[in-house]
Structures are given as C-alpha cells and as structure tokens.
Amino acid sequence: MQRLARLSLALGALLGLACDPGEPGQRLGGLHLIDHPDLPVQAMHFEPNAAALPTLTAQHRTTTMATTAETTPVLAEVFWTAREPKTPQQQATEWGLKFSDLAALNPELDPATTLAEGTRLKVYQHDPANPPQSIGSPNRGKLRNAMPLPEGDAWRLRPVRRRAWGTHTTVTSLVEAFESYGEHFPDGPKIRVGELAKRTGGRISPHASHRSGRDVDIGYVFRGDDDGEDRWRFMHESNFDAEKNWYLIQEILASGKVQTIYISKKLQKLLHAEAAKSLPEAELAALFEYPRTEQSPHATLQHWKGHHNHMHVRFQCEPGNPRCRARGH
C-alpha cells in the first residue's frame, strides 16, 4: 500500500503539481546537502492526461504538493575517485573539467605529481549565486554551472565521466531513486549509468539530445549476479528483471520531476504486467504507452527505437527557470 500511495503521489506531480525547493541542512544518499533519447522535434514531449487518473483525488493532490515542497535538496559538494594512476591534468580531462577548475576545487593539488589509485578529489562545490541551469531544449540546448552525478554504492558510473553532468533536478532525483533501490535490493546488480550531458552542455555524438542536462541513459537491471562491468545488456523476457526495473522506475517517478521515460515497447509490456499487480487500469493507462489504450499518446513511458538495452529518462525544467524549454521547438 505504501508503494501504491507513493506512485499515486508521483502521478500527481506528473500533472504539474511540483512546487518549491526545500530547506537547508538535509542529507541525500549519505551526502551533505544545503537546501538527458535522440528524438526529432515533434517527439520531444508528451502531456500526461488528467482524465486518465481518476484515483488521484483532491487529497492526493494536496499531499503531493506538500511532499514535493518539503525537500528538494541541493548537493553541497561532490567528490570523485581516481580509478588508476594519472596526472591531475589527465584526470581533469577524463572527468570533463578544465585543470584550472579542478585545481581551484582542490587547492592542495600538485600538478607535478601522479595521483594514486583511490585518490578522492572534489569535482563540484555548490554556489547559491550560480545554481545549475538548463538552457534551451534537450536537442537544442546547453548547460550552465552543471552538477556531476556522485558515486554511490548502488550504482556504477563509467570511468570516463565527461558526460556525467546534469541539472540539480536531474542529479538529486537520480541519487534519491538509486539510493532507494540499493536499500531495497542490497544484493541486486548495481545500476549502470550511461550518459547525461557535458559540463557545459551542447552536442555530444551520437545523440541528438542530451544537450541541456535533463536527459540520462540507464541500463536495465538484469537477472543474475553483477559481473562488475559497466556495459549494458540486450534485454528480453529471460534476462529482464521486471520487479527490480519497475521498482527503480517507480522511485524515479516518485521525484515528481519526470517528463518522459523512453522504453522499448516489448519491455514495457513486461513492466506493465509487474505494475498491474498493484495499480488500477486507469493509472496503468496513464503510465504505459504499451499495451495500447486511448491514453497511449499521453503516457509517461513511451516507446522509441534503440531502447532495448537502456531506458532514457528526461526530467522536467527546473521551477523558475524561464530559459529552459521542455519541448524541442
């Protein structure tokens, strides 16, 4: 019942009920806190249909607004760990930073030394006067003052992290969802995170989107043991863990900040069967494009080719950011 209530609240937020940032002094995923598919223009966004959510009562709406307003924390600082010996200049390049910026964040850093494996370096310090800002649309945008996705026990970043940067909304929503997944499935495979955006946004080949810090590719959770790799796997009924993937998607939706999630229609059907164990038909129709219903064009989970081994999550624009564009036109 608790999970059903959380998802109902998330569906409310998808109808545009997300509110203000929260209070300082909180913690997110053990970190100290102080307060992006390649789509053509016409396929950039789907509007959820309120008529498809009869179970979302006025009381749910009020609770959703209060819950969302309670906490939208900002990561105060983020550290990354060197995986092998490198010079500071080489490490900065691998992480998508200018060496001068890495040195400013780590004043003790000696450019003449070689970093030892396991060295932790600060890669982000929150500046309240210059918060992360998504500018433009996902396929015609850029990113300012980007925030890096932190390392975590429940997820795995790629060694080269030049494209692991996003907005406050994107990063904090992912950390919360990933931490919840790790707590619920402590022995499950780690979440394999793909690309978000460059630190300054803009074009990254081969993507048409991923330009403004609101997109992220996430490998599906597979059945079996974690092999320690960060590569994705082609998913089918025998290796797709519907329970764990549906849990993760619910946690991402619970942020109330999701615009659209792109998932292969074959995998949507597997997820639909899992979700049907706890959700009524009206809410299933609001969430899933497949199986097809009258609400499919407005569903949150949409099919797009190429998403057989990963999902593509697109988050909403940050509240109060007039330069962000949800659509591609």
Protein Blocks (a to p, Z undefined) as FASTA:
>chain_A
ZZmmmmmmmmmmmnopaccdddehiaeehiacfkbacddfklmbccddfklmmmlcfklm
mmmmmmmmmpccddfbdcdddfbdcdfklmmmmnopafklmmmmmmmbcfkbccdehiac
dfbdcdfklccddehjfklccdehiacddddfkbccdfblklmcccfklmmmmmmmmmmm
mmmmmmbccdddddfbdfkgpjddfbfbhmnopaccdddddedjdehiabdcdddfklmc
fklmmmmmmmmmmnopafbdcddfklmmmmmmmmmmmpcfklmmmmpmbdcdfklmmpmb
dcdehilmbccddddddehiakbcfbfZZ
